[in-house]
Amino acid sequence: MFTLSSSAFASGGAIPKRYTCDDANVSPPLAWSGAPTGTKSYALIVDDPDAPDPAAPKRVYVHCVLYDIPAAVSELAEGEASASSVEGARDGINDDKGRGWTGPCPPIGRHRYFHKLYALDVLLGDLGANARKGDVERAMSGHVLATAELMGTYSR
């Protein structure tokens, strides 16, 4: 079974302030196991479906897009959810118009943050300097061997 976990918070639990805009704004440590045979790379997408208000969500806010994570990698240490920290990996653009991690920063209410890791049977390659979540999802289509998910929450 393909699983994704964090030593910083339990699935369904609160994301510590350290990983948010209210503190250090670094990515939490993530670890995974049980990738299927034939995995050639991973893609990580972190998003918040509750933006801007969980009572009336209007959009999914993307916090991190990281792809072409080498198959030999099975964890990202704190602050390593970016291509500059993982040799061979590529960053997509998050909704802060940056690369790498942008932490939870909900304007109102308790938001859910889904960390989704995809085991892929290919390297996606260069999707362009401005690749976003949708570009990565289209490139992954037909190549996803397994998906693991970790959900955490945060409110201010």
N, C-alpha and C positions, 0 to 999 in steps of 0.2 A: 504494500500500500504506500502510495506517494504522499508524504506528509510535510507540512511546513510549520515551523514553530519559532518562538522567540524566547530567549531567557529573560526578556524585559517585561513581558506581559503574557497572560494566558489567553487562549482563544475565547473571545467574548468578553474579555476583561478590559479594564481601563488602561490606555496607553499612558505611560509616565510623562509628566510635563517636560522632562528633558528632551524628548523627541519632537516637541512642538514649537510653534512660533513664540511661545511664552517663555522659552528657555534657550537651550543650545541649538535647537532645530537641526539635530543630526538624525540620521536614519537609525532605527532600532536594529539590534543584532537579529539576524535571521539564519535559520539552519533548516536543511531538508534532508530527507532520506527516502529510500524506496523508489528511486527513479526507474522507469521501465528500461529493459534492454533495448538498445537502439537509440537511446537519447544522445543527441549530438550537441545540443545547447539548451539553455533555459532563457525564458523571458519573464521579467517581473513587472507587474503593473499594480500600482497602489492607487485606489480611488475612493471617493466619498460620494455615495448616491444621495446624500441628505442635504446638499447645498441648495440654497443658503440656509433654509430652515427645515428641520426634520418634520415639522407639522405641515409644511407646504413645499416639498422639494421641487426644484425647477430644473436642476441639471446635475450631472455627475462631474465632480471636480477631480481632476487627475493630479496626483501628488508625486508620482514617480513612474518613469518608463525606462526600463533597462533591458536590453536584449543582447543576444549573442554571448550570454554568460557561458563560458566553457563548461562542457559536460563534467570535467574533473573537479569543478568547484561544487562544494556542498554547504557552504555557509558564506554569509556576508557579515563581517564584524560591524560593530557600531560605527556609523559614519561612512560605511563603504558602499552604499547604494548609488554608485556612480561609475562611469566608465574609467575615470581617472584612478579608481581604486582597484579595478578588476581588469587585468590584462586581457585584451581581446574583446571585451564587452563594448557595447555601444549605448549611448544615451539617446532617448527621445526627448521631446520637449514636454515639460509639465505645464499645468495651467497658470503658473506664475511666469510663464515664458522663459523658464530657465531649464537647465539640465540637472540631472540627479534628483536628489530629494528636496521636497519642500514640505515641511511638517504640517500637521493638523493645526488649524487656526479658525475654528468655527465661530461665526458671528453671533449665533444664538443656538441654544439647545445642545443636546448630546448627539453627536454625529457618529456614524459607523465608518470605519476605515478598513477596506478590504485589500489585503495583501494577497495577490494571486500570482502563483508561480506556475509556469507552463513548461513541461518537458517536451522538447521538439525533436523531430527526426532530421532536422537540417540546421545549418547556420543561415540566418536571414540575410546577412550581408549588408552592404551600405544601402539604407533606405532613404538617404538624403539628409542634409544638415538640419532640416526642419521636420523630421519625422515625428508624428504624434501618435497617441494611443491607437487611433483608427488605422493609421498606416501599418503599425505593427500587427494589429489584429488581422488586417487583410492579408499581410504577408504570412502570418501563421496559419491561415485557413488551410485545412487539409494536412497539416503537419503536427498537430498537437497529439502527443502520445498519452499524456496524463496532465491533470491540473490539481494543484494543492492550494488550499486557501486558509488564511489566518485573518480573523476579523478582530479588531480592537475598537474601543470607543474613546471619545474625548469630549469634554465640555469645559467651558471656561467659567 
